[in-house]
């Protein structure tokens, strides 16, 4: 008989290096990642004179600020995975100095490299460094960081790079705990986790809209009564079904995350802090581009498209 239950386990009863149990969303990403790795990554192009050591020091400072940047996922303590603190491991920083390096290739490498959940840290960084400019890439396991968190981390790195002192943040509860949900607990021993097999190398390209193109897109979306998010969702749906048979022959589910930090009372913590909803687009539809965009707009919480995948 299973001894897993929905009870609130006092954190003071945990071993000192266990930070807290994973919330439901965090555990979902932990399990999902073992079969379908979903590393998140953010790339930023920075202009100005910097040294590699300055970037190393800034990355160390940010790691000291956010507890989950020095953590792994322990699945052996019991059947509920826990974040375990590991303060002895720095975030790896791979430096590329070739003037011919392409950030698209480097970020494809990072997205394609699965993390091992029980090995901290669950973050990696790449620096394409030149004397007067550089590109910084930060990637992470999805159970410890979402898109908004990576933006906060990049901001913190730039602040540290500029000489600002960073205040250490406390470990935040999971989003489910902040909503008042009971934490699942267990008295049974857990099982070791494993890293997923390396998936096929993705193809990454960068698309930059001009100011005029952005303004035109905003104006037309407003005229059609849709959001830019909905227009991008429609464009990806049409393009994906034009080049991939599985997209054409199966329902297409569009997941639209919505930031809920304000609702949860969170600020700059690095964690999973979004909710969202899905719409499903049946195969063989005959909707026009703007009809499809309007359909995407009326789906639940259509704030930003982060994952689009065939069902």
Residue pairs with C-beta under 8 A, 6 or more apart in sequence:
2 188
3 186
3 187
3 188
4 79
4 80
4 184
4 185
4 186
4 188
5 184
5 185
5 186
6 182
6 183
6 184
6 185
7 182
7 183
7 185
8 182
8 183
8 185
9 21
9 183
9 185
11 20
14 20
14 82
15 77
17 84
17 85
17 86
18 74
18 77
18 82
18 83
18 84
18 85
19 67
19 68
19 71
19 82
19 83
19 84
19 85
19 171
20 82
20 83
20 171
20 173
20 174
21 80
21 81
21 82
21 83
21 174
21 183
21 184
21 185
22 30
22 73
22 80
22 81
22 82
22 83
22 143
22 174
23 173
23 174
23 175
23 176
23 177
23 183
23 272
24 174
24 176
24 181
24 184
25 174
25 175
25 176
25 272
26 81
26 143
26 144
26 174
26 272
27 80
27 81
27 143
29 38
29 141
29 142
29 143
29 272
30 73
30 75
30 81
30 117
30 143
30 193
32 38
32 142
33 114
33 115
33 117
33 141
33 142
33 143
33 196
34 117
34 193
34 194
34 195
34 196
35 196
36 196
36 199
37 112
37 114
37 115
37 196
37 199
38 142
38 307
39 110
39 111
39 112
39 113
39 114
39 115
39 139
39 140
39 141
39 142
40 139
40 140
40 142
40 145
40 146
40 147
40 150
41 107
41 110
41 111
41 137
41 138
41 139
41 140
41 150
42 137
42 138
42 139
42 147
42 150
42 151
42 154
43 103
43 107
43 135
43 136
43 137
44 135
44 136
44 137
44 154
45 103
45 133
45 134
45 135
46 133
46 134
46 135
46 136
46 158
47 132
47 133
48 132
48 133
49 131
49 132
50 129
50 134
50 161
52 95
52 127
52 129
54 161
55 93
55 127
55 129
55 134
55 136
55 157
55 161
56 93
57 160
58 157
58 158
58 160
58 161
59 90
59 91
59 93
59 125
59 157
60 90
60 91
61 156
61 160
61 166
62 69
62 153
62 156
62 157
62 160
62 166
63 69
63 70
63 90
63 91
63 121
63 123
64 166
64 168
65 156
65 166
65 167
65 168
65 169
66 153
66 156
66 169
66 269
66 270
67 83
67 85
67 169
67 170
67 171
68 83
68 122
68 144
68 145
68 171
68 270
68 271
69 91
69 121
69 123
69 144
69 153
69 270
70 85
70 86
70 87
70 89
70 120
70 121
71 83
71 84
71 85
71 86
71 120
71 121
71 122
71 144
72 83
72 84
72 86
72 117
72 118
72 119
72 120
72 121
72 122
73 81
73 82
73 83
73 84
73 117
73 118
73 122
73 141
73 143
73 193
74 81
74 82
74 83
74 84
74 118
74 190
75 81
75 117
75 118
75 190
75 191
75 192
75 193
76 118
76 189
76 190
76 191
76 192
77 84
77 189
77 190
78 185
78 186
78 187
78 188
78 189
78 190
79 186
79 188
79 189
79 190
79 191
80 183
80 184
80 185
80 186
80 190
81 117
81 190
81 193
83 144
83 171
84 118
84 120
86 120
86 121
89 120
89 121
90 121
91 121
91 123
91 124
91 125
92 124
92 125
93 125
93 126
93 127
94 124
94 125
94 126
94 127
95 126
95 127
95 129
96 106
96 126
96 127
96 128
96 129
97 129
97 130
99 130
101 128
103 128
103 135
103 137
103 206
104 204
104 205
104 206
105 204
106 126
106 128
106 135
106 137
107 126
107 137
107 139
107 204
108 201
108 202
108 203
108 204
109 126
109 201
110 124
110 126
110 137
110 139
111 139
111 202
111 204
112 198
112 199
112 200
112 201
112 202
113 124
113 139
113 198
114 195
114 196
114 197
114 198
114 199
115 122
115 140
115 141
115 195
116 193
116 194
116 195
117 141
117 143
117 193
117 194
117 195
118 192
118 193
122 140
122 141
122 143
122 144
122 145
123 138
123 139
123 140
123 141
123 144
123 145
124 138
124 139
124 140
125 136
125 137
125 138
125 139
126 136
126 137
126 139
127 134
127 135
127 136
127 137
128 134
128 135
128 136
128 137
136 154
136 157
138 150
138 153
138 154
138 157
140 150
142 272
143 272
144 270
144 271
144 272
145 153
145 270
145 271
145 272
146 257
146 271
146 272
146 273
146 274
147 257
147 274
147 304
147 306
148 259
148 261
148 273
148 274
149 269
149 270
149 271
149 272
149 273
152 268
152 269
152 270
153 270
156 166
156 268
159 166
160 166
169 268
169 269
172 178
172 266
172 269
172 271
174 183
174 271
174 272
175 260
175 264
175 271
175 272
175 273
175 275
176 183
177 183
178 264
178 265
178 266
179 264
209 217
217 228
217 231
218 228
220 231
221 227
221 228
221 230
221 231
221 293
224 231
224 290
224 293
224 294
225 294
225 297
226 290
226 293
226 294
226 296
226 297
227 297
227 302
229 256
229 296
229 297
229 302
229 303
229 304
229 305
230 293
230 294
230 296
230 297
230 302
231 293
232 305
233 254
233 256
233 292
233 293
233 296
233 302
233 305
233 308
234 289
234 290
234 292
234 293
234 296
235 289
236 305
236 308
237 247
237 252
237 254
237 281
237 292
237 296
237 308
238 289
238 292
240 247
240 252
240 308
240 310
241 247
241 248
241 252
244 310
246 310
247 310
248 283
248 284
249 283
250 283
250 310
250 311
251 280
251 281
251 282
251 283
251 310
251 311
252 280
252 281
252 283
252 308
252 309
252 310
252 311
253 278
253 279
253 280
253 281
253 308
253 309
253 310
253 311
254 278
254 279
254 280
254 281
254 296
254 299
254 305
254 307
254 308
255 276
255 277
255 278
255 305
255 306
255 307
255 308
255 309
256 276
256 277
256 278
256 279
256 299
256 300
256 301
256 302
256 303
256 304
256 305
256 306
257 274
257 275
257 276
257 301
257 303
257 304
257 306
257 307
258 274
258 275
258 276
258 277
258 301
258 303
258 304
259 273
259 274
259 303
259 304
260 273
260 274
260 275
261 267
261 273
264 273
266 273
275 301
276 300
276 301
276 303
277 299
277 300
277 301
277 302
278 299
278 300
279 295
279 296
279 298
279 299
279 300
279 302
280 311
281 292
281 295
285 292
287 295
296 302
